[in-house]
Amino acid sequence: MNIKIINESIQLQKDTLLQHPLYEKVKTIEDLHCFLESHVYAVWDFMSLLKALQSKLTCTSTPWFPSKNPETRYLINEIVLAEETDLTLDGRRQSHYEMYLEAMEASGANTSEIKDFLIEINSLHNIFVAIKKSQLHPKIKDFLDFTFKVIDEGKTHEIAAAFTFGREDLIPSMFTEILRNFQTNFPETDLSKLIYYFERHIEIDSDEHGPMAMKMISELCKTDAQKWREVQAISKLALEKRIGLWDAIEEQITLKTEMV
């Protein structure tokens, strides 16, 4: 098995995401806020996947020892550098999560729920209990639960699969659809920070991080057929959970529209 075969096997899930009816549902500023206030959980938990991989593929403790594979060490550190300390629209250093929060606030979206959720995690010291106790949509809970179960229980190549095929490889095409929607439905609204966030992700994930993540998968699996099978299984699950997240946001927007 190889990257090409994995991509072919998950094409149905990728097509489902790229053709999801959610994109057409974000028509008003209230719809946009609803989208952002749920999507932010995917922006946040992505950082946990990223740091889990850095922990697995590099030495992040003392005393320091060189990790086994310098190539995967390089690839993950390069991705972390941009995701954790990228340049904002006005030239400051921030993680992409922090950039997203600022973009939400600039658009008028509510950031208190995600901030309170992180405070609750810190207080409970247990991500799974925090997810269960939260008032999030059940499919958003499933999405987060899957991410952290992969982090807690997954082998390194399985975490890399959720990261690569569930996130990095998908983002350029998916975010292009979202941007197209913004430009159609909100031509008069200043969404400069939000548009910058999406355009930045499209640029670096398409040109740099996507190819790097694919190379990381190849380095981790090499010719091990079992590892490739596990990558395939996790990749499908990751995409199905992402479809569930999109379903949840669509349901929330539809419900709010019907209540008006």
N, C-alpha and C positions, 0 to 999 in steps of 0.2 A: 504494500500500500504506500501511497505518497500524497503530497499536498493536492495534486490534481484530482485524485480519486476522492479524497475527503471533500473537496469543494463540490464535486459532482453529486456526492451522496447527500449534501445538505442544501442543494439548490432549491428544493421545494420550500424549505423553511425560510430561506433568504428571500425568495420571491414573495412569499406570504407577507413578510415584513415590509418589503419595498412597495407592495401594492395594498398595504393595509388601509382601510377606510378612515383611520384616525386622521391622516393628513388633511383630508377634505373637511373634517369636522371643526378644525381650529379656524373659526371665521370671525370671532369677536375678541376684544381684548380680554374679556372674562374667560373665554375658551383658552386663550393663550396662557393666562395665569394658571388655569386648571392644569394645562399640560406641563408647565414649568414646575409647579409645586409637586407633581408626581415624578416627573422625569429626573428631578434633582437627586432622587435616591439612587438612580443608576449612575449618575455622575459621581456620587460619593462612594458607592461600593466598588466602582471601578478602581478607585485609588487603593482600596484594600487588596484587590486581586493583584494589582501592580506591586505593592509592597510585599505581598506574600511571595511573589516570584523573586523579587530582589533578595529576600531573606533566604530562599532556597538556592539561588544561583550564585550568590556572593557571600562573603563573610561579613556579617553585620554585628559581630560580637567580639569581645576581647578575651584572651589574646588573639590577634589576627592570624589567620592561615590562608594561603591562596586557595581559592575554590578550584574544583576539579577541571572545569572547562573554561579557559580564558575567552573563548568566542561567545558563549552564552553570558558570561560575566559582563563582557563589553556591551552586548546587545541590550540587556535589561538595564544596565546603568545609563545608557544613552537615552532610553525611553523614559526612565525615571527623571532624568535631568529636565526634560521638556515638560513632562506632565506635572511635576511637583514645583518647578520654578521657572515657568514660562514668562514671557513679557506680555504685559497687559497692553490694551489699546494706547494708554498714555505712558508706557515705558517702565512700569513698575514690575517687580518680580512677584508672581503668585502661582499657586497651584491652579489647575483647571477647575477644581471644585470651588475655590475661592472666587475665581473669575466668574463662574456661573452664578454664585450667590449675588455678586455685585450686579450682574446683568439682570437677575430677577428683580432686585430692589429698584434698579433704574427703570424697569418696565412697570413697576407697581405691584408685582407679585409678592405674596406672603412668604417670608423665609423663617418665620417663627416655628413652624411645625418641624422642619428638618433640624433646626438648631436645638429645639427641645428634645427631639429624638436622640441626638448625639449626647446631650446632657444626661438623658436617661441611661444610655449605654454606659457612659462613664460612671454613673452612680451604681448601676447594677453589676458592672463588671461581667456581663454575660449578654452577648449580642442576640442569642436565640431567645432568651427571656424577654429582652427589650422588643424584639420583633413581635413576639406573641402578645405582649401586653399592649402594643400600639393600636391605634384606631385606623391603621392603614387598610386599604382595600385588600381582601384576601389574596388576590393575584399579585399585588405588590409585595405582600408578605412572602408569598411563594418564591418570587423573584429573588428577594434578599436572602431568604432561607437557603435557597440553592447555592447562591454565591458563597455564603459562609460555610456551608457544608463541604463544598469543593475545597475551600481554603483549609478547613480543619482536617478533612479526611482524604483529600485527593493526593495522588502522586504528583510529582513536579510537572510531568508532561500533561496531566489532566488539568491542573491549574492553568498551564500555558494554553491548553486547548480552549478553555472557557474564556480566557483573556483574548486569544487570537481570533478564533472563529466566531465567538459570541460577541466580541466587541470590536477590536481593531480593524479587522478585515471588512466588517459590515458598515462601520461608521461613515466613511466617505459617501457611499451611495445613499444611505439612510438620511444623513444630514443634508445632502443636496435636496432631497424631497422636502424636508422641513423648511429649508431656506427658500425654496421656490414658493412655498405656501406663505411665508412671511411677506415676501415681496409682492405677492398678489393681494393679500388681505389687509396688510398694514402699511400702505405706502406713505401715510401721513404721520405714522407713529415713529418716534425716535427709539429705534431698537439697536443703536450702533454697537453697544457693548455685547448684546446677545448675538448679533450678526457676526461680530468679530470672533466670538467664541466658536461659533459653528464653522465659519470660514477657516479659522486657524486649525481646527480639528480635521477638516477636509484636506487641508494642505499637508499637514505633517503626517497624518495617518495614511494618506494615499501615497505620498512620495517617500516617506521615511519609516514610520513606525509599523505600518502594515507589512512591508517587505521584511523588516527586521524581525517582526514577530513570526512570520512564516519561516524565516531562516532558523529562528530559535526552536521551533517545532521540529524541523528537520534534524537539527543538532541533537535534540533530546531523544528522538525516536530512532534515528539512523535506520538500521535494517531490522529492528525489532518488531515483528508482525503484531505481537500482543499489545505493545505500546500504541501502535497505529490504530488498532481496533478500539482501544480505550479512548484515544483522542477523538475518533469518529463518534463514539457513543456520547461523550461529554459535550462535544460540539453541537450535536443534535438537541440534546437536553437544554443547553444554554440558549439556543435560538428559540426553542419552544417556550422557555421561561420569558424570553424577551417579547415574544408574541403575546404572552399572557399579560405582561406589563402594558403593552399597547392596547390590548383589549380592556384592561382596567381603566386606563385614561379615557378611552373612547366612551366607556360606560358612564364615567363620572361627568364628562362633558354633556352627553345625551340627557342624563338625569337632571343636571342643572338647567339645561335648555327647556326641558319639559315642565320644570317647576316655575319658570318665569311666566 
